[in-house]
Amino acid sequence: MKLASLHDLYVSELKDIYSAEKQIRQALPKLSKAASSTKLRDAFAHHLGETHEHIKRLETIFERLSLSPGGKKCVAMEGLIKEGGEAINEDSEDSVRDVALIAAAQRVEHYEMAAYGCVRTFANALNYKDAAKVLQKTLDEDGAADKKLTALAQGGINEKACAEPVAV
């Protein structure tokens, strides 16, 4: 796709985010299953529900543009999810794995926040005010998910991992 205009870039970035969200939708159940903390499992399950909504919102934006959301693969998200898979498969204590899962999930959230912030700004510049509002809502939800992960880590998960004996 040639990027001849801001609109072209906007569409390209929306397709990238759509791919990212679909990859996240597949990864979250695996993260949830790997978590030993009930609160962390619940946070992943909650965000899975939000991710379904994020995908629907993007599909609505594409419908309004009379475009298909497919056709692009988000390789950045593919890499972030691969790293998250490494955290799942590591031979580690449960509490240490939970910390690694939080770190992996926060990297994903930060990527999403950057991506949604950009497309929201593009939508505003292109005067797609309804889309900008929808994209802001998703950006806010991803920010809240990141804060929830930080609260879980600081609320006992990190401390529990610190209590694990250090291998020498």
C-alpha positions as CSV (number, residue, x, y, z in Angstrom):
1,M,0.0,0.0,0.0
2,K,1.4,3.3,-1.0
3,L,1.2,6.0,1.7
4,A,0.4,9.0,-0.4
5,S,-1.6,10.8,2.3
6,L,-2.2,10.9,6.1
7,H,-5.4,9.0,5.4
8,D,-3.4,6.2,3.8
9,L,-1.1,6.1,6.9
10,Y,-4.1,6.2,9.1
11,V,-5.7,3.1,7.4
12,S,-2.3,1.3,7.4
13,E,-1.9,1.9,11.1
14,L,-5.5,0.8,11.8
15,K,-4.9,-2.4,9.9
16,D,-1.7,-3.0,12.0
17,I,-3.6,-2.4,15.3
18,Y,-6.4,-4.7,14.1
19,S,-3.8,-7.5,13.5
20,A,-2.3,-6.8,16.9
21,E,-5.6,-7.0,18.7
22,K,-6.4,-10.3,17.0
23,Q,-3.0,-11.7,18.1
24,I,-3.6,-10.4,21.7
25,R,-7.1,-12.1,21.7
26,Q,-5.3,-15.4,21.0
27,A,-2.5,-14.9,23.5
28,L,-4.5,-13.7,26.6
29,P,-6.1,-17.1,27.4
30,K,-2.6,-18.6,27.4
31,L,-1.3,-15.9,29.8
32,S,-4.3,-16.4,32.0
33,K,-3.7,-20.2,32.1
34,A,0.0,-19.7,33.0
35,A,-0.7,-17.3,35.9
36,S,-0.7,-18.6,39.4
37,S,-2.2,-15.5,40.9
38,T,-6.0,-15.5,40.8
39,K,-6.0,-11.7,40.6
40,L,-3.7,-11.8,37.6
41,R,-5.8,-14.5,35.9
42,D,-8.8,-12.3,36.5
43,A,-7.0,-9.2,35.0
44,F,-6.1,-11.2,31.9
45,A,-9.7,-12.5,31.6
46,H,-11.1,-9.0,32.0
47,H,-8.7,-7.6,29.4
48,L,-9.7,-10.4,27.0
49,G,-13.3,-9.1,27.1
50,E,-12.0,-5.6,26.4
51,T,-10.0,-6.9,23.5
52,H,-13.1,-8.3,21.9
53,E,-14.6,-4.9,22.2
54,H,-11.5,-3.2,20.8
55,I,-11.7,-5.5,17.7
56,K,-15.4,-4.6,17.2
57,R,-14.6,-0.9,17.5
58,L,-12.0,-1.2,14.8
59,E,-14.3,-3.2,12.6
60,T,-16.9,-0.4,13.0
61,I,-14.3,2.2,12.0
62,F,-13.4,0.2,8.9
63,E,-17.1,-0.2,8.0
64,R,-17.5,3.6,8.1
65,L,-14.5,3.9,5.8
66,S,-15.9,1.2,3.5
67,L,-12.6,-0.8,3.9
68,S,-11.6,-4.2,5.0
69,P,-9.6,-4.4,8.3
70,G,-7.4,-7.3,7.1
71,G,-4.4,-7.6,4.9
72,K,-1.6,-6.6,7.3
73,K,0.3,-8.4,10.0
74,C,1.6,-6.6,13.0
75,V,5.1,-8.1,13.3
76,A,5.9,-6.0,16.4
77,M,3.0,-7.6,18.3
78,E,4.1,-11.0,17.0
79,G,7.5,-10.5,18.6
80,L,6.0,-9.2,21.9
81,I,3.7,-12.2,22.1
82,K,6.6,-14.5,21.3
83,E,8.5,-13.0,24.2
84,G,5.5,-13.5,26.4
85,G,5.4,-17.2,25.4
86,E,9.0,-17.5,26.6
87,A,7.9,-16.3,30.0
88,I,5.2,-19.0,30.0
89,N,7.6,-21.7,29.0
90,E,10.5,-20.8,31.3
91,D,11.3,-23.2,34.1
92,S,10.5,-20.8,37.0
93,E,8.7,-20.6,40.3
94,D,5.1,-19.6,40.0
95,S,5.5,-16.2,41.6
96,V,8.5,-15.4,39.3
97,R,6.5,-16.5,36.3
98,D,3.7,-14.2,37.3
99,V,6.1,-11.2,37.5
100,A,7.4,-12.2,34.0
101,L,3.9,-12.4,32.7
102,I,3.1,-8.9,34.0
103,A,6.2,-7.6,32.4
104,A,5.3,-9.2,29.1
105,A,1.7,-7.9,29.3
106,Q,2.9,-4.4,30.1
107,R,5.1,-4.3,27.0
108,V,2.1,-5.2,25.0
109,E,0.0,-2.5,26.6
110,H,2.6,0.1,26.0
111,Y,2.8,-0.8,22.3
112,E,-1.0,-0.6,22.1
113,M,-1.0,2.8,23.9
114,A,1.5,4.2,21.4
115,A,-0.3,2.8,18.4
116,Y,-3.8,4.0,19.6
117,G,-2.4,7.4,20.5
118,C,-1.0,7.9,17.0
119,V,-4.2,6.8,15.1
120,R,-6.3,8.9,17.5
121,T,-4.2,11.9,16.6
122,F,-4.4,11.0,12.9
123,A,-8.2,10.7,13.2
124,N,-8.5,14.1,14.8
125,A,-6.3,15.7,12.1
126,L,-8.4,14.1,9.4
127,N,-11.6,15.4,11.2
128,Y,-12.8,11.8,11.9
129,K,-14.1,12.9,15.2
130,D,-16.3,9.9,15.9
131,A,-13.4,7.5,15.2
132,A,-11.1,9.7,17.4
133,K,-13.5,9.3,20.3
134,V,-13.7,5.5,19.9
135,L,-9.9,5.2,19.6
136,Q,-9.5,7.4,22.7
137,K,-11.8,5.1,24.6
138,T,-9.6,2.1,23.7
139,L,-6.5,4.0,24.6
140,D,-8.0,4.8,28.0
141,E,-8.8,1.1,28.6
142,D,-5.3,0.0,27.6
143,G,-3.9,2.6,30.0
144,A,-6.2,1.3,32.8
145,A,-5.1,-2.2,32.1
146,D,-1.4,-1.1,32.4
147,K,-2.1,0.6,35.7
148,K,-3.9,-2.5,36.9
149,L,-0.9,-4.7,36.1
150,T,1.4,-2.3,37.9
151,A,-1.0,-2.3,41.0
152,L,-0.9,-6.1,41.0
153,A,2.8,-6.2,40.8
154,Q,3.2,-3.7,43.6
155,G,0.4,-5.2,45.5
156,G,2.2,-8.4,46.4
157,I,3.2,-10.3,43.3
158,N,6.7,-8.8,43.1
159,E,7.2,-9.2,46.9
160,K,6.2,-12.9,46.7
161,A,8.7,-13.4,43.9
162,C,11.4,-11.6,46.0
163,A,10.8,-14.2,48.7
164,E,11.8,-17.0,46.4
165,P,15.3,-18.4,47.1
166,V,18.1,-17.1,44.8
167,A,19.7,-19.8,42.8
168,V,23.5,-19.5,42.8
